[in-house]
Amino acid sequence: MHEYDLFIPLFYNDGRPIEATKFQALQKRLLEQFGGLTFFPQPNQGLWKMGAVVYRDEIVIYRVLATRPRIARKFLARLKEDLRKSFRQEEILIVERTVETI
């Protein structure tokens, strides 16, 4: 089984909050594709450095599980591009892990 974490920003790059409807639409797409999801609504802070500049984002995390990673990756690649445009981001981080359930 594979687990995917989507790190989703809460704010546009200009500092304005991203509309709640965009998060609701994302949840709906994930639920339809994967049949379930876990949402970590507490804001987390992401930091990264490019050159001498440190960037900071406030993010939330969505987690989904998939038994067919090839299909999941294809879906998530399309979703990532949609989210980059809709959320007006340079990048959306999606992490994949192989996991086992008990």
C-alpha positions as CSV (number, residue, x, y, z in Angstrom):
1,M,0.0,0.0,0.0
2,H,1.2,3.5,-0.7
3,E,0.5,6.7,1.4
4,Y,0.5,10.2,-0.1
5,D,0.7,13.4,1.8
6,L,-0.3,16.6,0.1
7,F,1.1,19.8,1.6
8,I,-1.4,22.5,0.7
9,P,-0.8,26.2,1.4
10,L,-3.3,28.3,3.3
11,F,-2.3,31.6,1.6
12,Y,-1.6,32.8,-1.9
13,N,1.9,34.2,-2.4
14,D,0.5,37.7,-1.9
15,G,-0.6,36.9,1.6
16,R,-4.3,36.6,1.0
17,P,-6.0,33.5,2.4
18,I,-7.1,30.9,-0.1
19,E,-10.8,30.5,-0.3
20,A,-12.5,27.6,1.7
21,T,-14.3,26.4,-1.4
22,K,-10.9,25.4,-3.0
23,F,-10.2,23.2,0.0
24,Q,-13.7,21.7,-0.2
25,A,-13.2,21.0,-3.9
26,L,-9.9,19.3,-3.2
27,Q,-11.4,17.1,-0.5
28,K,-14.2,16.1,-2.8
29,R,-11.7,15.1,-5.6
30,L,-9.5,13.1,-3.2
31,L,-12.5,11.4,-1.6
32,E,-13.9,10.4,-5.0
33,Q,-10.5,9.1,-6.2
34,F,-9.3,7.3,-3.1
35,G,-12.5,6.5,-1.2
36,G,-11.2,8.2,1.9
37,L,-8.7,10.7,3.3
38,T,-7.3,12.1,6.4
39,F,-7.2,15.9,6.9
40,F,-4.8,17.5,9.3
41,P,-6.4,20.9,9.7
42,Q,-4.0,22.4,12.2
43,P,-1.7,24.9,10.4
44,N,1.9,23.7,10.0
45,Q,4.8,25.9,9.0
46,G,7.0,25.0,6.1
47,L,10.4,26.7,5.5
48,W,12.7,26.4,2.6
49,K,15.7,28.2,1.4
50,M,16.6,29.3,-2.2
51,G,19.9,31.1,-2.3
52,A,20.0,33.6,0.5
53,V,16.2,33.9,0.8
54,V,14.2,31.9,3.3
55,Y,10.6,31.3,2.4
56,R,7.8,30.4,4.8
57,D,4.4,28.9,4.2
58,E,1.5,28.0,6.4
59,I,0.1,24.7,5.2
60,V,-2.4,21.9,6.0
61,I,-1.8,18.3,5.1
62,Y,-4.1,15.8,3.3
63,R,-3.3,12.1,3.4
64,V,-4.6,9.4,1.2
65,L,-3.9,5.7,0.8
66,A,-3.8,3.7,-2.5
67,T,-3.3,0.1,-3.4
68,R,-2.6,0.9,-7.0
69,P,0.3,3.4,-7.0
70,R,0.6,3.8,-10.8
71,I,-3.0,5.0,-11.0
72,A,-2.6,7.1,-7.9
73,R,0.6,8.8,-9.2
74,K,-1.1,9.6,-12.5
75,F,-4.1,11.2,-10.7
76,L,-1.9,13.1,-8.3
77,A,0.4,14.4,-11.1
78,R,-2.7,15.9,-12.8
79,L,-4.1,17.2,-9.5
80,K,-0.7,18.8,-8.6
81,E,-0.8,20.8,-11.8
82,D,-4.4,21.9,-11.2
83,L,-3.5,22.9,-7.6
84,R,-0.4,24.8,-8.8
85,K,-2.7,26.9,-11.0
86,S,-5.7,27.2,-8.8
87,F,-3.7,28.0,-5.6
88,R,-1.2,30.2,-7.7
89,Q,1.9,28.4,-6.4
90,E,5.3,27.6,-7.9
91,E,5.2,24.2,-6.4
92,I,2.9,21.8,-4.5
93,L,4.7,19.2,-2.4
94,I,3.3,15.6,-2.5
95,V,5.2,12.9,-0.7
96,E,4.8,9.2,-1.3
97,R,5.6,6.4,1.1
98,T,5.2,2.6,1.0
99,V,3.3,1.5,4.1
100,E,1.9,-1.6,5.6
101,T,-1.3,-1.9,7.6
102,I,-1.9,-4.1,10.6
